[in-house]
Amino acid sequence: MKLKNHPYAQCSVRVLLDGSIVFTSYSTDVIYIDKDGWLYVTGLYSATTRKQIGYFLKEYVPFLSFQDIKNLYYNSRLLNIYTAEIKNA
């Protein structure tokens, strides 16, 4: 499905049957949140994808910023969006 506030952006969100969420920019899965709330970032990619990550965060994880995502990615960490626990990827 498209983001509500940016329906024409070349990105989408899939909610899987188990409740996991996958954010895709163009054809690349960028952020994955599993059913237990562990958020994993596969990359930051282009400037456009970085903007789209911000759009996704505002809609699905509003307490996180792009800077948070950047830190998780560069430090190879996972974040639990329910408990705020951080662990190595």
ZAFI-781415 format. One record per residue (C-alpha): x, y, z. Coordinates in Angstrom, 2 decimals. Layout:
<sites>
+---------+---------+---------+
|       X |       Y |       Z |
+---------+---------+---------+
|       X |       Y |       Z |
...
+---------+---------+---------+
</sites>
This chain:
<sites>
+---------+---------+---------+
|       X |       Y |       Z |
+---------+---------+---------+
|    0.00 |    0.00 |    0.00 |
|    1.05 |    3.59 |   -0.54 |
|    1.93 |    6.03 |    2.22 |
|   -1.16 |    8.08 |    3.13 |
|    0.56 |   11.47 |    3.05 |
|    2.71 |   10.73 |   -0.01 |
|    0.63 |    8.54 |   -2.32 |
|    2.66 |    9.43 |   -5.42 |
|    6.08 |    8.64 |   -3.96 |
|    7.77 |    5.59 |   -5.47 |
|    7.60 |    3.65 |   -2.22 |
|    5.19 |    1.34 |   -0.46 |
|    4.51 |   -0.53 |    2.75 |
|    3.50 |   -4.16 |    3.08 |
|    1.95 |   -5.53 |    6.25 |
|    2.50 |   -9.26 |    6.24 |
|    0.11 |  -11.85 |    7.66 |
|    2.19 |  -12.21 |   10.83 |
|    2.04 |   -8.44 |   11.44 |
|    5.54 |   -7.66 |   10.15 |
|    5.97 |   -4.42 |    8.20 |
|    8.19 |   -3.99 |    5.14 |
|    8.99 |   -0.54 |    3.74 |
|   10.06 |   -0.62 |    0.08 |
|   11.57 |    2.21 |   -1.94 |
|   11.32 |    1.60 |   -5.67 |
|   12.01 |   -2.18 |   -5.67 |
|   14.31 |   -2.36 |   -2.63 |
|   13.19 |   -3.43 |    0.82 |
|   14.70 |   -0.73 |    3.05 |
|   13.18 |   -1.20 |    6.52 |
|   11.77 |   -4.35 |    8.05 |
|    9.91 |   -4.47 |   11.37 |
|    9.22 |   -8.01 |   12.53 |
|    6.14 |   -9.10 |   14.48 |
|    8.01 |   -8.66 |   17.76 |
|    8.91 |   -5.03 |   16.94 |
|   12.56 |   -5.43 |   15.89 |
|   13.38 |   -2.80 |   13.27 |
|   16.14 |   -3.61 |   10.77 |
|   17.54 |   -1.17 |    8.16 |
|   19.06 |   -2.64 |    4.98 |
|   20.57 |    0.64 |    3.74 |
|   20.07 |    4.36 |    3.24 |
|   20.53 |    4.33 |   -0.55 |
|   19.72 |    7.49 |   -2.54 |
|   18.68 |   10.97 |   -1.44 |
|   15.15 |   10.19 |   -2.61 |
|   15.03 |    7.00 |   -0.56 |
|   16.23 |    8.95 |    2.47 |
|   13.29 |   11.34 |    2.06 |
|   10.96 |    8.38 |    1.72 |
|   12.34 |    6.87 |    4.94 |
|   11.33 |   10.10 |    6.67 |
|    7.81 |    9.83 |    5.22 |
|    7.57 |    6.22 |    6.41 |
|    8.76 |    7.09 |    9.91 |
|    6.21 |    9.90 |   10.30 |
|    3.42 |    7.51 |    9.44 |
|    4.50 |    4.24 |   11.08 |
|    7.13 |    5.03 |   13.76 |
|    6.74 |    8.75 |   14.56 |
|    8.99 |    8.71 |   17.62 |
|   12.03 |    7.84 |   15.44 |
|   13.91 |   10.26 |   13.21 |
|   16.00 |    9.72 |   10.12 |
|   19.06 |   10.31 |   12.32 |
|   17.99 |    7.36 |   14.50 |
|   17.71 |    5.15 |   11.41 |
|   21.08 |    6.35 |   10.15 |
|   22.72 |    5.51 |   13.50 |
|   21.15 |    2.05 |   13.56 |
|   22.36 |    1.35 |   10.03 |
|   25.93 |    2.61 |   10.46 |
|   26.32 |    0.84 |   13.81 |
|   24.72 |   -2.43 |   12.60 |
|   22.06 |   -2.36 |   15.30 |
|   18.44 |   -3.43 |   15.62 |
|   15.90 |   -1.47 |   17.65 |
|   12.79 |   -2.86 |   19.27 |
|   10.10 |   -0.25 |   18.63 |
|    8.03 |   -1.53 |   21.59 |
|   10.70 |   -1.74 |   24.29 |
|   13.45 |    0.61 |   22.95 |
|   15.95 |   -2.23 |   23.41 |
|   18.92 |   -2.11 |   21.04 |
|   21.00 |   -5.10 |   19.98 |
|   23.65 |   -5.97 |   17.41 |
|   22.36 |   -7.06 |   14.02 |
+---------+---------+---------+
</sites>
